[in-house]
Amino acid sequence: MTTDNDPRAAARDGTAEGRLDPLAAVRAEGDPECDVFLTGTVFLDIIFTGLDSAPVRGSETWARGMGSSPGGVANMATALARLGLHTSLAAAFGDDKYGEYCWETLEDGEGIDLSQSRTVPGWHSPVTVSLAYDGERTMISHGHEAPVPGHAPSAAYGPPPARSCVASLAPGHYQDWIGAMARRGSLVFAGVGWDETGRWELDELPGLEHADAFAPNAEEAMRYTRTDCPRAAARVLADRVPLAVVTMGADGACAVDAATGETAEVPGIAVEALDTTGAGDVFMAGLVTGTLAGWPLADRLALAGLTAALSVQEFGGSLSAPGWVEIAAWWNHVRPCVPGSPAPPGHPLARYAFLETLLPGCTRSWPLRRAVPTLGFRDHGPFGIPGVHALPGVSAAPAEAGDAGPGIAGPQGGTGQGG
């Protein structure tokens, strides 16, 4: 049920050429130009797909498809940008071809602001090779720390004014910029990784005291709270942060708003997971988007879970992050399965009825043929896109407004994605 002053209707009305501004209803004169700021390490990700099994020692294995894209913190930045948020990234880039490719892809292809980033002379880009098979992934990475601090915002000017920021917390790792952003009034969304120390102490996470929202996965949340249930963990975390969100993989997510006492839980969407790389980043991007737009808590979880579910059906991190066109294509595909309009209470898809008012018109069919960038060509391809060429087993199509990537489309599921 939506009303004339529903901010999601304003987001749709602000759509231009198929692009949607989810914050259209809340933007005002004098607001920061940046919606989300983040910082971290950018990797070049090379993803091999179409593998029937793991490589066998002493043998050569051929993959049926390959894709390449910026990875690391670029996964989160790309997911945010594709949901229509003005995103600023501070990172170090190598001065090699890999770094040049990542910079161009993020700045020109995704529209991410890199004014806080820099190229480091004499430093090569970190690289991760990912092998996707049997719904899992195996990764091999190589890289060196940037020779001077490069992953933090400029020491001279500090982080830019922004509505929010996304931070990755780690035991004993102090990041002064988080507190600086919080003092400026930015909402701080925090995630966390596996605690290699094995202590799992919340007090050892510098920056958590500034977090407005904290979103660990279920295993991390239960270890940090010494509980045996994700929902119990969320309640304990709500004593430390205003909004505690716990992701539960295929089971969905739950959340507790400490300020209002509101709780919400949204079940997962059943999909065939081909590659979970970056799914947590995509979930966080959806959560940030719904929160900044002022949506109800359950709708925020629903969008976050939906975008994550769409992403795991594709290979790669930033490659798989969905945009609004893909979300609209999914909704148009499943909507006929809902008897009646609106969906009757209790129907599994009724949870996503809020998309009806929000989404722009979508004429594309489901499943979509995803755009996958390749690396290595310097001339213009036959489709007028730098570095994009059709390859055996890949059909090329012009990118559409709001599409997820800049050029060639491989079959759903990644086999023959090109590279």
VEXGUMAR-159740 format. One record per residue (C-alpha): x, y, z; residue in three letters. Coordinates in pm, 1 decimal. Each point is the difference from the previous one (the first is absolute). Example, Ala and Ser with C-alpha at 12.3 -4.5 7.8 and 13.67 -1.06 7.14 Angstrom:
2
+----------+----------+----------+------+
|     east |    north |       up | code |
+----------+----------+----------+------+
|   1230.0 |   -450.0 |    780.0 |  ALA |
|    137.0 |    344.0 |    -66.0 |  SER |
+----------+----------+----------+------+
//
This chain:
419
+----------+----------+----------+------+
|     east |    north |       up | code |
+----------+----------+----------+------+
|      0.0 |      0.0 |      0.0 |  MET |
|    148.8 |    336.8 |   -101.5 |  THR |
|   -117.3 |    357.0 |     36.6 |  THR |
|     43.0 |    317.4 |   -203.3 |  ASP |
|    287.5 |    107.9 |    224.8 |  ASN |
|    174.0 |   -336.0 |     -5.7 |  ASP |
|    373.5 |     73.0 |    -62.4 |  PRO |
|     19.3 |   -303.6 |   -225.7 |  ARG |
|   -246.1 |    160.1 |   -241.9 |  ALA |
|    221.6 |    309.1 |    -10.7 |  ALA |
|    296.2 |   -221.5 |    -83.2 |  ALA |
|   -187.9 |   -141.1 |   -298.4 |  ARG |
|   -112.7 |    347.0 |   -111.3 |  ASP |
|    364.5 |    107.8 |      7.8 |  GLY |
|     92.6 |   -271.2 |   -248.0 |  THR |
|    169.2 |    120.5 |   -316.3 |  ALA |
|     82.2 |   -226.7 |   -290.3 |  GLU |
|    -62.1 |   -307.7 |    213.6 |  GLY |
|    220.1 |    111.2 |    288.9 |  ARG |
|   -150.4 |     28.1 |    344.2 |  LEU |
|     95.8 |    232.1 |    284.5 |  ASP |
|   -110.4 |   -172.6 |    320.6 |  PRO |
|     73.6 |    315.4 |    202.3 |  LEU |
|   -201.6 |    239.6 |   -217.6 |  ALA |
|   -253.3 |     62.5 |    277.8 |  ALA |
|    259.4 |     88.3 |    263.4 |  VAL |
|    246.6 |    208.9 |   -198.2 |  ARG |
|      4.8 |    368.9 |     90.7 |  ALA |
|    202.0 |    306.5 |    -83.1 |  GLU |
|    325.2 |      6.3 |    194.8 |  GLY |
|     21.9 |   -377.7 |     40.5 |  ASP |
|    338.7 |   -164.8 |    -58.2 |  PRO |
|     59.7 |    -99.8 |   -360.9 |  GLU |
|    128.3 |   -335.9 |    120.9 |  CYS |
|   -249.8 |   -256.4 |    125.8 |  ASP |
|    251.9 |   -263.9 |    110.4 |  VAL |
|    373.0 |     11.3 |     64.2 |  PHE |
|    220.4 |   -305.0 |     40.7 |  LEU |
|    365.8 |    -91.9 |     -9.4 |  THR |
|    203.6 |   -319.0 |    -34.0 |  GLY |
|    208.6 |   -207.7 |   -238.1 |  THR |
|    -93.3 |    -48.3 |   -365.9 |  VAL |
|     97.9 |   -334.3 |   -152.5 |  PHE |
|    -13.4 |   -113.3 |   -358.3 |  LEU |
|   -228.5 |   -303.8 |      8.1 |  ASP |
|     33.4 |   -266.9 |   -266.8 |  ILE |
|   -283.7 |   -252.9 |     18.6 |  ILE |
|      8.8 |   -335.6 |   -176.5 |  PHE |
|   -343.4 |   -151.4 |    -51.5 |  THR |
|   -150.2 |   -311.8 |   -150.6 |  GLY |
|    222.1 |   -235.8 |    199.6 |  LEU |
|   -144.9 |   -343.3 |     66.2 |  ASP |
|    224.9 |    -60.2 |    301.5 |  SER |
|    305.8 |    127.0 |    180.1 |  ALA |
|    329.9 |    -19.5 |   -191.5 |  PRO |
|    195.1 |   -320.0 |     57.7 |  VAL |
|    361.4 |     21.4 |    104.9 |  ARG |
|    238.7 |    -45.6 |   -290.4 |  GLY |
|   -266.6 |     53.5 |   -267.4 |  SER |
|   -125.3 |    282.7 |   -217.9 |  GLU |
|   -364.7 |    101.9 |     27.4 |  THR |
|   -179.3 |    208.6 |   -259.5 |  TRP |
|   -280.3 |    232.7 |    108.3 |  ALA |
|   -291.8 |     63.4 |   -233.0 |  ARG |
|    -19.1 |    366.3 |     93.2 |  GLY |
|    194.8 |    282.5 |    157.8 |  MET |
|    -74.2 |    348.0 |    122.0 |  GLY |
|    212.4 |    275.9 |    148.6 |  SER |
|   -101.0 |    296.2 |    211.4 |  SER |
|    110.2 |    224.5 |    286.3 |  PRO |
|    -33.1 |   -183.0 |    331.3 |  GLY |
|     65.6 |     52.3 |    369.2 |  GLY |
|   -163.2 |    321.2 |    121.2 |  VAL |
|   -109.6 |     58.5 |   -361.7 |  ALA |
|   -268.3 |   -266.2 |     51.4 |  ASN |
|   -174.0 |    215.9 |    257.6 |  MET |
|     55.3 |    325.0 |   -189.3 |  ALA |
|   -146.1 |   -147.6 |   -318.0 |  THR |
|   -302.9 |   -145.0 |    179.7 |  ALA |
|    -75.8 |    339.7 |    156.2 |  LEU |
|     41.1 |    188.2 |   -326.7 |  ALA |
|   -224.1 |   -240.2 |   -192.3 |  ARG |
|   -278.1 |     68.6 |    248.8 |  LEU |
|     18.3 |    368.6 |    -86.5 |  GLY |
|    205.2 |    131.3 |    293.3 |  LEU |
|    265.7 |    264.0 |    -60.2 |  HIS |
|    303.0 |   -196.3 |    111.5 |  THR |
|    350.5 |    123.5 |     85.5 |  SER |
|    292.1 |   -241.5 |     37.1 |  LEU |
|    344.9 |     66.0 |    146.5 |  ALA |
|    250.1 |   -267.1 |   -105.2 |  ALA |
|    349.0 |    -54.3 |   -133.2 |  ALA |
|     30.3 |   -114.9 |   -361.4 |  PHE |
|    305.3 |   -156.7 |   -159.8 |  GLY |
|    159.1 |    180.9 |   -292.2 |  ASP |
|     -9.9 |   -320.7 |   -206.8 |  ASP |
|   -258.1 |    -95.1 |   -262.3 |  LYS |
|   -207.9 |   -176.1 |    265.1 |  TYR |
|    -24.3 |    319.1 |    204.5 |  GLY |
|    -83.2 |    204.6 |   -308.0 |  GLU |
|   -274.7 |   -244.1 |    -94.0 |  TYR |
|   -150.2 |      3.1 |    352.0 |  CYS |
|      7.4 |    379.6 |     15.1 |  TRP |
|   -166.9 |     40.7 |   -339.3 |  GLU |
|   -262.2 |   -264.1 |     76.1 |  THR |
|    -98.6 |    154.7 |    332.6 |  LEU |
|     13.7 |    365.8 |   -103.3 |  GLU |
|   -123.4 |    -13.5 |   -358.8 |  ASP |
|   -202.4 |   -321.3 |      3.9 |  GLY |
|   -166.4 |     24.1 |    341.8 |  GLU |
|      7.0 |    375.3 |     61.9 |  GLY |
|    183.9 |    -32.7 |    333.0 |  ILE |
|    177.7 |    312.4 |    128.3 |  ASP |
|    374.0 |    -75.0 |     29.6 |  LEU |
|    113.7 |    351.1 |     93.6 |  SER |
|    117.8 |   -138.2 |    336.1 |  GLN |
|    196.5 |   -280.1 |   -168.2 |  SER |
|    345.1 |      6.2 |   -154.2 |  ARG |
|    235.6 |   -200.1 |   -219.1 |  THR |
|    316.1 |   -115.6 |    178.5 |  VAL |
|    313.1 |      7.4 |   -220.5 |  PRO |
|    197.0 |   -323.1 |      2.0 |  GLY |
|   -270.2 |   -201.8 |    176.6 |  TRP |
|   -179.0 |   -282.9 |   -173.9 |  HIS |
|   -365.5 |    -80.9 |     49.0 |  SER |
|   -105.2 |   -280.1 |    235.5 |  PRO |
|   -152.6 |   -288.8 |   -193.6 |  VAL |
|   -247.7 |   -274.0 |     94.3 |  THR |
|    -71.9 |   -300.6 |   -220.0 |  VAL |
|   -332.5 |   -166.3 |     85.2 |  SER |
|   -106.6 |   -347.9 |   -109.4 |  LEU |
|   -375.9 |    -51.8 |     18.0 |  ALA |
|   -139.6 |   -354.7 |      7.9 |  TYR |
|   -265.3 |   -201.2 |    184.2 |  ASP |
|   -151.8 |    318.7 |    142.0 |  GLY |
|    322.6 |     78.7 |    184.0 |  GLU |
|    313.1 |    195.4 |    -79.9 |  ARG |
|    372.4 |    -37.9 |     52.0 |  THR |
|    218.2 |    309.0 |    -12.4 |  MET |
|    370.4 |     68.8 |    -38.8 |  ILE |
|    120.8 |    354.3 |     70.1 |  SER |
|    325.6 |    189.7 |    -28.8 |  HIS |
|     91.2 |    355.7 |     89.0 |  GLY |
|    206.3 |    234.8 |    215.7 |  HIS |
|    -95.1 |    285.2 |    227.3 |  GLU |
|      9.7 |    339.2 |   -170.4 |  ALA |
|    339.5 |    164.5 |     79.2 |  PRO |
|   -169.0 |    298.3 |    167.9 |  VAL |
|   -341.4 |     23.9 |    165.4 |  PRO |
|   -239.2 |    -12.3 |   -291.8 |  GLY |
|   -312.9 |   -173.2 |    116.5 |  HIS |
|    -97.6 |    278.2 |    240.7 |  ALA |
|   -151.7 |    334.2 |    -97.4 |  PRO |
|    237.0 |    286.0 |    -72.7 |  SER |
|    176.0 |    107.1 |    317.5 |  ALA |
|     -7.0 |    362.0 |   -119.2 |  ALA |
|   -374.4 |     27.6 |    -52.6 |  TYR |
|   -151.8 |   -298.0 |    174.4 |  GLY |
|   -297.8 |   -195.9 |   -131.1 |  PRO |
|   -253.4 |    192.2 |   -208.9 |  PRO |
|   -337.2 |    107.4 |    140.5 |  PRO |
|   -241.1 |   -289.9 |    -54.1 |  ALA |
|   -337.7 |   -123.8 |    117.0 |  ARG |
|    158.9 |   -326.9 |    105.8 |  SER |
|    306.7 |   -218.0 |    -10.9 |  CYS |
|     67.0 |   -371.6 |     -3.2 |  VAL |
|    284.1 |   -138.3 |    210.9 |  ALA |
|    149.2 |   -344.5 |     44.4 |  SER |
|    103.1 |    -51.2 |    361.7 |  LEU |
|    282.1 |   -225.5 |    115.9 |  ALA |
|    141.1 |    -83.6 |    345.6 |  PRO |
|    261.6 |    253.3 |    104.5 |  GLY |
|    -20.8 |    192.5 |   -329.0 |  HIS |
|    -53.1 |    368.8 |     69.9 |  TYR |
|   -152.4 |    214.4 |   -275.1 |  GLN |
|    -15.1 |    364.1 |    105.2 |  ASP |
|   -211.1 |     96.3 |   -300.0 |  TRP |
|   -300.9 |   -190.1 |    137.3 |  ILE |
|    -22.8 |    226.4 |    302.4 |  GLY |
|     54.5 |    306.0 |   -218.5 |  ALA |
|   -292.6 |    -99.3 |   -221.6 |  MET |
|   -223.2 |    -67.8 |    300.8 |  ALA |
|     80.6 |    340.5 |    150.7 |  ARG |
|   -103.1 |    163.6 |   -326.9 |  ARG |
|   -339.0 |   -166.2 |     24.7 |  GLY |
|     50.9 |   -281.4 |   -249.4 |  SER |
|   -177.7 |   -326.7 |     71.1 |  LEU |
|    258.0 |   -274.8 |     53.1 |  VAL |
|    -79.5 |   -346.7 |   -135.5 |  PHE |
|    246.4 |   -260.5 |    122.3 |  ALA |
|     79.6 |   -354.2 |    -96.4 |  GLY |
|    259.5 |   -240.6 |    129.6 |  VAL |
|    204.2 |   -294.4 |   -119.5 |  GLY |
|    120.9 |   -319.8 |    158.1 |  TRP |
|    193.0 |     59.1 |    324.0 |  ASP |
|    338.2 |   -159.4 |    -63.1 |  GLU |
|     94.1 |     54.3 |    364.6 |  THR |
|   -275.0 |   -239.2 |    110.0 |  GLY |
|    -97.8 |    224.4 |    291.6 |  ARG |
|   -322.7 |    138.6 |   -145.0 |  TRP |
|    -25.5 |    300.1 |    231.8 |  GLU |
|   -221.4 |    292.6 |   -100.2 |  LEU |
|    212.9 |    232.4 |    213.6 |  ASP |
|    293.0 |    -77.4 |   -231.4 |  GLU |
|   -175.3 |    145.5 |   -305.6 |  LEU |
|    107.5 |    365.5 |    -19.3 |  PRO |
|   -264.9 |    207.4 |   -172.9 |  GLY |
|   -295.9 |   -205.5 |    120.2 |  LEU |
|    -82.0 |    277.1 |    246.5 |  GLU |
|    -69.7 |    228.6 |   -297.0 |  HIS |
|   -213.7 |   -249.1 |   -193.9 |  ALA |
|   -363.3 |     84.5 |    -66.3 |  ASP |
|    -52.3 |   -343.0 |   -155.2 |  ALA |
|    202.0 |   -319.4 |     42.4 |  PHE |
|    -59.0 |   -293.2 |   -234.9 |  ALA |
|    203.3 |   -315.2 |     68.6 |  PRO |
|    -98.2 |   -339.8 |   -133.5 |  ASN |
|   -158.9 |   -256.6 |    229.5 |  ALA |
|    320.1 |   -186.7 |     86.8 |  GLU |
|    186.0 |    321.4 |     79.4 |  GLU |
|   -290.5 |    141.7 |    198.9 |  ALA |
|    -42.6 |   -313.7 |    214.5 |  MET |
|    371.2 |    -19.4 |     72.3 |  ARG |
|     20.1 |    366.1 |     99.5 |  TYR |
|   -306.3 |    -24.3 |    225.7 |  THR |
|     57.3 |   -352.4 |    138.3 |  ARG |
|   -349.1 |   -101.6 |   -112.2 |  THR |
|   -121.9 |   -299.7 |   -197.6 |  ASP |
|   -273.9 |    172.8 |   -202.3 |  CYS |
|     27.5 |    284.0 |   -256.3 |  PRO |
|   -311.9 |    168.8 |    138.3 |  ARG |
|    138.0 |     -7.9 |    353.3 |  ALA |
|    327.0 |    137.4 |   -133.3 |  ALA |
|   -182.5 |    292.3 |   -163.2 |  ALA |
|   -168.1 |     83.6 |    329.8 |  ARG |
|    334.6 |      2.1 |    181.2 |  VAL |
|    162.7 |    211.5 |   -269.8 |  LEU |
|   -284.5 |    250.5 |     27.1 |  ALA |
|    136.3 |     86.5 |    344.9 |  ASP |
|    315.6 |    123.6 |   -175.0 |  ARG |
|   -125.3 |    162.0 |   -322.0 |  VAL |
|   -319.8 |    181.6 |   -106.2 |  PRO |
|    -75.3 |   -251.3 |   -275.1 |  LEU |
|    115.6 |   -362.2 |     16.2 |  ALA |
|    -41.7 |   -209.4 |   -315.2 |  VAL |
|    100.7 |   -365.4 |    -25.8 |  VAL |
|     15.5 |   -168.1 |   -337.9 |  THR |
|    -90.4 |   -368.0 |     -6.0 |  MET |
|     93.8 |   -103.3 |   -352.5 |  GLY |
|   -276.3 |   -192.8 |   -173.4 |  ALA |
|   -220.3 |     46.3 |    309.5 |  ASP |
|    -19.3 |    376.9 |    -47.9 |  GLY |
|     78.4 |    265.9 |    259.7 |  ALA |
|   -127.7 |    134.9 |    329.9 |  CYS |
|     39.7 |    339.8 |    162.3 |  ALA |
|    -67.3 |    190.2 |    321.0 |  VAL |
|    -40.0 |    378.1 |     14.3 |  ASP |
|    122.1 |     97.4 |    345.7 |  ALA |
|   -156.1 |    347.0 |    -14.2 |  ALA |
|   -355.0 |   -115.0 |    -67.8 |  THR |
|     12.6 |   -361.2 |    116.5 |  GLY |
|   -123.8 |   -107.3 |   -343.4 |  GLU |
|    107.5 |   -341.2 |   -124.3 |  THR |
|    -20.4 |   -140.3 |   -352.4 |  ALA |
|     83.7 |   -321.9 |   -175.1 |  GLU |
|    -17.8 |    -68.9 |   -371.3 |  VAL |
|     49.2 |   -354.3 |   -133.6 |  PRO |
|    244.8 |    -67.4 |   -277.8 |  GLY |
|    -98.6 |    -45.1 |   -364.0 |  ILE |
|     64.7 |   -351.7 |   -128.0 |  ALA |
|    249.8 |     21.4 |   -286.7 |  VAL |
|    269.5 |   -215.6 |   -151.5 |  GLU |
|    317.3 |    153.8 |    144.9 |  ALA |
|    279.7 |    -13.3 |   -254.6 |  LEU |
|    250.3 |    231.9 |    170.8 |  ASP |
|    -41.0 |    175.4 |    335.7 |  THR |
|    291.9 |    240.7 |    -56.9 |  THR |
|   -106.5 |    349.4 |    105.9 |  GLY |
|   -346.0 |   -102.7 |    121.8 |  ALA |
|     59.8 |    162.9 |    337.4 |  GLY |
|    106.8 |    322.8 |   -171.0 |  ASP |
|   -312.3 |      0.6 |   -215.4 |  VAL |
|   -218.2 |    -60.4 |    308.6 |  PHE |
|    164.0 |    293.8 |    177.0 |  MET |
|    -56.5 |    221.5 |   -303.9 |  ALA |
|   -371.2 |    -80.0 |      7.4 |  GLY |
|    -16.5 |     67.1 |    373.8 |  LEU |
|    175.4 |    335.8 |    -40.9 |  VAL |
|   -230.8 |     99.2 |   -285.0 |  THR |
|   -321.9 |    -78.3 |    187.2 |  GLY |
|    123.2 |    165.3 |    319.6 |  THR |
|    105.6 |    323.8 |   -168.8 |  LEU |
|   -333.4 |      6.0 |   -183.9 |  ALA |
|   -191.3 |    -29.4 |    328.2 |  GLY |
|   -172.9 |   -330.2 |    -73.6 |  TRP |
|   -159.4 |   -225.7 |    263.2 |  PRO |
|    244.7 |   -247.1 |    152.6 |  LEU |
|   -155.7 |   -308.5 |   -159.5 |  ALA |
|     12.4 |    159.5 |   -346.6 |  ASP |
|    367.5 |     79.0 |     47.4 |  ARG |
|     71.9 |   -362.9 |     84.4 |  LEU |
|   -211.4 |   -115.4 |   -293.2 |  ALA |
|    188.8 |    213.6 |   -252.1 |  LEU |
|    335.2 |   -101.9 |    146.2 |  ALA |
|    -88.2 |   -367.6 |     -8.8 |  GLY |
|   -141.4 |     21.3 |   -351.7 |  LEU |
|    307.6 |    170.6 |   -144.2 |  THR |
|    225.8 |   -254.6 |    170.1 |  ALA |
|   -210.5 |   -287.2 |   -137.1 |  ALA |
|     19.9 |    141.1 |   -351.8 |  LEU |
|    375.9 |     40.3 |     29.7 |  SER |
|     78.4 |   -360.2 |     98.2 |  VAL |
|   -161.8 |   -125.4 |   -320.0 |  GLN |
|    290.7 |    154.2 |   -192.3 |  GLU |
|    373.7 |    -37.7 |     19.0 |  PHE |
|    235.5 |    259.5 |    142.2 |  GLY |
|    -20.5 |    275.8 |    260.0 |  GLY |
|    -58.8 |    336.5 |   -167.2 |  SER |
|   -102.4 |   -185.3 |   -317.2 |  LEU |
|   -306.4 |   -140.5 |    172.7 |  SER |
|   -133.8 |    306.9 |    185.9 |  ALA |
|   -351.4 |     71.3 |   -131.3 |  PRO |
|   -139.6 |    334.9 |   -103.5 |  GLY |
|   -360.7 |    118.0 |     -2.2 |  TRP |
|    -65.8 |   -132.4 |   -349.2 |  VAL |
|     86.9 |   -350.7 |    118.6 |  GLU |
|   -208.8 |     36.8 |    314.8 |  ILE |
|   -292.0 |    119.0 |   -214.4 |  ALA |
|     45.5 |   -289.3 |   -242.0 |  ALA |
|    -16.0 |   -245.8 |    290.9 |  TRP |
|   -314.1 |    163.9 |    140.0 |  TRP |
|   -171.6 |      1.5 |   -337.0 |  ASN |
|     88.0 |   -368.0 |    -34.5 |  HIS |
|   -137.7 |   -112.7 |    337.2 |  VAL |
|   -293.8 |    241.7 |     31.4 |  ARG |
|   -234.6 |   -209.8 |   -218.6 |  PRO |
|     51.6 |   -281.8 |    251.7 |  CYS |
|   -177.3 |    205.8 |    265.9 |  VAL |
|   -378.2 |    -62.1 |     -4.0 |  PRO |
|   -187.9 |    322.9 |     26.9 |  GLY |
|    124.7 |    358.3 |     25.0 |  SER |
|    127.8 |     86.6 |    248.8 |  PRO |
|    143.0 |   -333.5 |    109.8 |  ALA |
|   -205.8 |   -166.4 |    272.5 |  PRO |
|    145.6 |     12.1 |    351.5 |  PRO |
|    226.3 |   -292.9 |     71.6 |  GLY |
|    100.0 |    -57.9 |   -359.9 |  HIS |
|    382.5 |    -27.9 |    -20.0 |  PRO |
|     21.2 |    272.2 |   -264.5 |  LEU |
|   -222.3 |    242.1 |    190.4 |  ALA |
|    313.8 |    110.6 |    183.7 |  ARG |
|    123.7 |    159.4 |   -324.6 |  TYR |
|   -318.1 |    185.9 |    -95.6 |  ALA |
|    173.1 |    328.1 |     88.3 |  PHE |
|    197.2 |    -40.2 |   -324.1 |  LEU |
|   -316.2 |     73.3 |   -199.3 |  GLU |
|      7.9 |    368.5 |     88.1 |  THR |
|    375.7 |     32.4 |     -0.5 |  LEU |
|    116.1 |   -157.2 |   -323.8 |  LEU |
|     24.8 |    160.5 |   -342.6 |  PRO |
|   -157.5 |   -164.7 |   -301.1 |  GLY |
|    196.9 |   -299.8 |   -120.8 |  CYS |
|    -33.5 |   -157.2 |   -341.2 |  THR |
|    272.1 |   -258.1 |     38.1 |  ARG |
|    -77.7 |   -366.5 |     49.7 |  SER |
|    125.0 |   -228.7 |    276.4 |  TRP |
|    252.4 |   -154.0 |     32.3 |  PRO |
|    221.4 |    284.9 |   -114.0 |  LEU |
|    310.5 |    -50.5 |   -206.9 |  ARG |
|    262.3 |    163.2 |    217.2 |  ARG |
|    265.9 |    237.8 |   -125.3 |  ALA |
|    354.1 |   -114.6 |     76.0 |  VAL |
|    305.0 |    222.2 |    -54.1 |  PRO |
|    326.1 |   -135.8 |   -136.9 |  THR |
|    352.5 |    129.3 |     33.6 |  LEU |
|    280.1 |     38.3 |   -248.1 |  GLY |
|   -129.2 |    176.8 |   -313.6 |  PHE |
|     92.3 |    364.9 |    -44.5 |  ARG |
|   -181.8 |     80.9 |   -324.6 |  ASP |
|   -370.7 |     51.3 |    -42.5 |  HIS |
|   -192.4 |   -319.1 |    -55.0 |  GLY |
|   -263.1 |    -42.7 |   -266.5 |  PRO |
|   -264.0 |    132.7 |    238.8 |  PHE |
|    169.5 |    333.3 |     61.8 |  GLY |
|    102.7 |    -96.3 |    352.9 |  ILE |
|    370.2 |     20.4 |     91.6 |  PRO |
|    144.8 |   -341.5 |     69.5 |  GLY |
|   -316.6 |   -200.0 |    -72.2 |  VAL |
|     -5.4 |   -264.0 |   -272.3 |  HIS |
|   -222.3 |   -295.9 |    -72.3 |  ALA |
|    163.1 |   -334.0 |     65.7 |  LEU |
|    -87.8 |   -358.1 |    -92.9 |  PRO |
|   -315.5 |   -105.4 |    183.7 |  GLY |
|    -90.2 |    356.4 |     95.2 |  VAL |
|   -267.2 |    213.0 |   -157.2 |  SER |
|     48.3 |    374.8 |     17.1 |  ALA |
|   -273.2 |    251.6 |     62.2 |  ALA |
|     -5.6 |    374.8 |     63.7 |  PRO |
|    -15.5 |     94.4 |    366.7 |  ALA |
|   -334.6 |    141.9 |    110.9 |  GLU |
|    -53.1 |    280.1 |    243.7 |  ALA |
|     39.8 |   -134.5 |    350.5 |  GLY |
|    165.2 |   -320.3 |   -122.1 |  ASP |
|    250.2 |   -170.9 |    224.7 |  ALA |
|    302.7 |     26.9 |   -220.0 |  GLY |
|    155.5 |    143.5 |   -309.9 |  PRO |
|    -31.2 |   -230.3 |   -287.7 |  GLY |
|     -1.9 |   -368.1 |    -76.2 |  ILE |
|   -262.1 |   -238.0 |    124.7 |  ALA |
|     65.3 |   -361.1 |     83.1 |  GLY |
|   -256.1 |   -269.7 |     62.2 |  PRO |
|   -162.4 |    -19.0 |    341.6 |  GLN |
|    216.9 |   -196.3 |    238.2 |  GLY |
|    335.4 |    108.5 |   -130.6 |  GLY |
|    104.5 |   -269.8 |   -246.7 |  THR |
|    139.3 |    173.7 |   -302.1 |  GLY |
|      4.2 |    338.6 |    171.0 |  GLN |
|    302.8 |    104.6 |   -193.9 |  GLY |
|    334.2 |    131.9 |    103.5 |  GLY |
+----------+----------+----------+------+
//
